[in-house]
Each structure stands twice: as C-alpha cells, then as structure tokens.
Amino acid sequence: MKREKLEAIFFDASGTLFREDSEFGRGVSVFSDAELVLECLRKREFAGRKLRTGLITNWSRRVHHVLESVHMSECFDVVVCVDDVQNGKPNAEPFVLAATSLGVDVSRCVHVGDSLRDDVFGAFDAGLDCLWINRRERHLSMQELRMFQSIGHPHFLDLDEAREYLEQLICQGVR
C-alpha cells in the first residue's frame, strides 16, 4: 500500500457489499459482514478519520434503486455505474471518474472489491490501492498469482478483516 494520505474509499457492489438473493424479493441482499462497514460509510469515518465514499460498479443505473431498497443511498458521496462511462471495470475510467468527481487524486483512494480482474487489477491500473475480498477463497492460476503478488495489495476473506486492516493502517498513520 502507498503512503499517501487516504482521502476516499470506494467499494464494489456485487460480491463485495451485495449478494444475489431472491429470498427478500429484491434480487440482492447485503452481506452480514458489511454492517460495520456500512456504519462507517454512513458516518464517512474510518478509525476517526473523515473520508469521502463511493460505489464503483459494473451494474446499470438500477444500482440506485437497489441502494434505496436496502437503505444505503446515504452511504456514498458518489456512485459510478457502467452507464456513466464508456468503458466499465477493469478499465481505469470508472475509478478515475469516481475520484475526480470527489476532487481527490487517485493516489489518495483505495478500492475494495471481490473481482481480481475488475476490481484489483482495474484499480491498480488506474493508480488506486485495492483490497481484494476473496469470499470464495478462489484459487489463482500461476499467472494470476504472479500478477497479484507483483502489485503487493492485500487480500481478505471478508469485509470485517478488510475494515480492521484499513483502521490499523489509518491509526498507524500509513494511510
């Protein structure tokens, strides 16, 4: 992770904050480990530091309806969906748009997502730090493993681990 001062934190939607779920009739539900993260997002604060927040997703504009249905609209300063850009993730465009919409340099942002290709490599290529949420404990091919190790970003099994890691970095003054 870089040693720039963290000013913004972005999250992916599907697989990171939401899971496909027909049980509640909405098509998605919020992962249970997202509770503390959502509390931080509502306050715009991690480990006592005020941060800007965003959602970067390859979902269409329907994401706004999903956010409303799960009472998360107020959690994000910016929402960038695939309809807002010419090229979705893993292209750098949505990451750069989210950062510039907040007036923040990409080097002062971190993205949290579950897709190695779309989130981790996409954020890295755009100049952001990234935390990979590997919920399914996906095994990597040798090529993916070499690429992931070369960028040096951490991975976690759930959002609780990622939140704790971010808070430790912030408290240590690294970010």
C-alpha positions in Angstrom: 0.0 0.0 0.0 1.2 3.5 -0.8 2.0 6.0 1.9 -0.2 8.8 0.6 -2.9 10.2 2.9 -6.1 8.3 2.3 -9.0 10.7 1.4 -11.5 8.4 -0.3 -12.6 4.8 -0.1 -14.6 3.1 -2.9 -16.5 -0.2 -2.8 -17.7 -2.6 -5.5 -21.4 -3.7 -5.3 -21.9 -7.3 -6.4 -19.9 -9.8 -4.4 -18.5 -7.2 -2.1 -21.4 -5.5 -0.4 -24.3 -7.3 -2.0 -25.0 -10.9 -2.9 -27.6 -12.2 -5.3 -30.6 -13.2 -3.3 -34.2 -13.9 -4.2 -35.3 -14.5 -0.6 -36.2 -10.9 0.0 -37.7 -10.3 -3.4 -35.2 -7.6 -4.2 -32.8 -9.8 -6.1 -29.9 -8.8 -3.7 -29.2 -8.6 -0.1 -26.4 -7.0 2.0 -23.7 -9.4 3.2 -23.9 -9.7 7.0 -20.2 -8.7 7.4 -21.0 -5.4 5.7 -22.8 -4.0 8.8 -19.8 -2.3 10.4 -18.5 -1.1 7.1 -21.9 0.5 6.3 -21.9 2.2 9.7 -18.5 3.7 8.8 -19.8 4.7 5.4 -22.9 6.4 6.8 -20.6 8.4 9.1 -18.0 8.9 6.4 -15.4 7.9 9.0 -12.9 5.1 9.4 -10.7 4.9 12.6 -11.6 8.5 13.4 -10.6 9.9 10.0 -13.2 11.5 7.8 -13.2 10.0 4.3 -15.2 10.5 1.1 -17.0 7.4 0.0 -18.1 5.9 -3.3 -19.5 2.9 -5.1 -18.0 1.8 -8.4 -19.9 -1.0 -10.1 -20.5 -2.6 -13.5 -24.2 -2.7 -12.7 -26.5 -0.4 -14.7 -28.3 2.6 -13.1 -30.6 0.1 -11.4 -27.9 0.2 -8.7 -29.6 3.4 -7.4 -32.9 1.5 -6.9 -31.0 -1.3 -5.1 -29.3 1.2 -2.8 -32.7 2.8 -2.0 -34.3 -0.6 -1.3 -31.6 -1.6 1.2 -31.4 1.9 2.8 -27.9 2.6 1.6 -28.3 5.7 -0.7 -26.9 7.9 2.0 -23.7 5.9 2.4 -22.0 7.2 -0.7 -20.8 10.6 -1.9 -20.5 9.3 -5.4 -21.9 6.3 -7.3 -20.3 5.4 -10.6 -22.2 2.7 -12.6 -21.4 1.2 -16.0 -23.9 3.6 -17.7 -21.8 6.6 -16.5 -18.7 5.6 -18.5 -17.8 4.4 -22.0 -15.8 1.5 -20.5 -16.6 -0.3 -17.3 -14.2 -2.0 -14.9 -11.5 -3.2 -15.3 -10.9 -0.1 -17.4 -9.5 2.9 -15.4 -12.3 5.2 -16.5 -14.8 4.4 -13.6 -12.1 4.7 -11.0 -10.8 8.0 -12.3 -14.3 9.3 -12.7 -15.2 8.5 -9.0 -12.0 10.1 -7.7 -12.3 13.3 -9.9 -16.0 13.6 -9.0 -14.9 14.0 -5.4 -11.9 16.2 -6.2 -9.5 13.6 -4.9 -6.3 12.3 -6.6 -6.4 8.5 -7.4 -3.3 8.0 -5.3 -5.3 9.0 -2.2 -8.0 6.4 -2.8 -8.5 2.8 -2.0 -10.9 0.4 -3.7 -12.4 -2.6 -2.0 -13.8 -5.4 -4.3 -14.2 -9.1 -4.9 -13.1 -9.4 -8.5 -9.4 -9.9 -9.1 -9.7 -8.8 -12.7 -12.3 -6.0 -12.5 -11.5 -4.6 -9.0 -7.9 -5.4 -8.1 -6.2 -5.1 -11.5 -8.6 -2.4 -12.6 -8.0 -0.2 -9.5 -4.2 -0.9 -9.7 -4.1 0.1 -13.4 -6.0 3.4 -12.5 -3.5 4.2 -9.8 -5.5 3.3 -6.7 -4.7 0.9 -3.9 -7.0 -2.0 -3.6 -8.1 -4.6 -1.1 -9.3 -7.9 -2.5 -12.2 -9.6 -0.8 -11.7 -13.3 -1.7 -15.0 -14.5 -0.2 -15.0 -17.8 -2.1 -11.3 -18.5 -1.3 -10.7 -18.6 -5.0 -7.5 -20.3 -6.1 -5.4 -18.4 -8.5 -3.7 -19.6 -11.7 0.1 -19.3 -11.6 -0.2 -16.3 -13.9 -2.8 -14.6 -11.7 -0.8 -15.4 -8.6 2.3 -13.8 -10.1 0.4 -10.7 -11.2 -1.3 -10.4 -7.8 1.9 -10.8 -5.9 3.7 -8.2 -8.1 1.2 -5.4 -7.2 1.5 -6.1 -3.5 -2.1 -5.5 -2.4 -3.5 -7.5 0.5 -6.5 -9.9 0.3 -9.1 -10.8 2.9 -11.8 -13.4 3.3 -14.5 -10.9 4.4 -15.2 -7.2 4.9 -14.6 -7.3 8.6 -11.0 -8.3 8.0 -10.6 -5.6 5.4 -12.1 -2.9 7.7 -9.9 -3.9 10.6 -6.8 -3.7 8.3 -7.8 -0.3 7.0 -8.4 1.0 10.5 -5.0 -0.3 11.6 -3.3 1.5 8.7 -5.1 4.7 9.4 -4.2 4.6 13.2 -0.6 3.9 12.3 -0.6 6.9 10.0 0.4 4.8 7.0 -2.6 5.9 5.1 
